[in-house]
């Protein structure tokens, strides 16, 4: 899981009958919403996707692909057009 403080390992309990409903981290969620805000802030300041990826690796020790960064910014653009 990618968080504002860097990568965090999460142990998910086994759930054969699918009755477990997580509260803090949704099922199949790979990053917290705060990461999106950081990406948008850095992009708004004029950083390229490569520079944002390098920033995450340098500051947080987390690898975030350029494609993921583009998907985050594209999601916001879609919401703005709606």
Residue pairs with C-beta under 8 A, 6 or more apart in sequence:
1 7
1 8
1 9
1 10
1 25
1 29
1 30
1 31
1 32
2 8
2 30
2 31
2 32
2 35
2 60
2 62
2 64
3 31
3 32
3 34
3 35
4 32
4 34
4 35
4 38
4 60
5 60
6 60
6 61
6 62
7 60
7 61
7 62
10 25
12 22
13 20
25 32
35 64
35 72
36 72
36 75
36 76
39 52
39 64
39 69
39 72
39 73
40 72
40 73
40 76
42 51
42 52
42 55
43 49
43 52
43 69
43 73
47 55
49 66
49 69
49 70
49 73
50 66
52 64
52 69
53 63
53 64
53 65
53 66
53 69
56 62
56 63
56 64
57 63
57 64
